[in-house]
């Protein structure tokens, strides 16, 4: 039985690409750091996807008014960061 050492480049790619979709920790899992990978994966799923669900729920419950409010807040935050 041979033990294979995970490729660091592959681990990096597996960490960066899914991060664009709000999924973190895959690279850590591949590299053998299971505890860190699971913490990142579960936290990302709860925080990121929970936020998406809350925004869509707000928009659905307010018949679109929530989306308008969120867009205004995002616009104001981005303008404030630019200035």
N, C-alpha and C positions, 0 to 999 in steps of 0.2 A: 504494500500500500504506500503510494507516494504522496507526500504532502505538497500541495501546490501553494505557492505564495501569490496572493492576489496582485495584479498589476495596478500600480498607483495611478497610471493614466486612465485606465478603465474605471477605477473607483471615482476619479475626479469627474469624468464624463457622466457617470451614473448619478452623481450628486448634482451636477449643474443642470443637465437637460430636464429632468423631472421638476426641478425647482421653478422653472418657468410656468408650471401648471399648479404650483402650490403643494408639491409632494416632495418632502425633504427626507433624508436619511437613507436613501437607497444605496448610495455610495458607501456609507458607513457599514451597512449590512453586508455589502459585497466584500469589504475589507476585513470582515470578521469582528467588527466592533458592534455586536448585536445590541447591547444595552443602549448605547448612544444612538444607534440607528432607530431602534424602536421608540425611544423617547422623542426624537425628532419627527419621526413618521406620525406618531399619535398626536403630538402637539400640533403639528402642521395640519393634520386632518381636522382636528377640533377647532383650532383658531381660524385658519384660512377658510376652510369650507363652511364652517359655522357662520362666519361673517358673510360669505356669499349667500347662504340660505337666509340669514336675517335680512339682508338687503332686498332679496327677491320677495320675501314674505311681507316686508314693509310696503313694497310696491304693489303687491297683489291686494293687500288689505285696504289700502288707501286709494285703490283704483288709479294708480299711476302718480298720484301726488307725492308719494314717498320717493319715487325715482327723480322727480323734479327737485325735491329738497336735497337729496343726496348729490345730484349733479351740481347744484348751487354750492353746497359745502365743499365738494371736490374742487370746483372752479376757484372758490375763494382761497382754499388752502394752496392751490398751485400758484395763484397770483401772488399770494403772500410770500411764498418761498422764492419766487422770482425776484420780487422787489427787494 
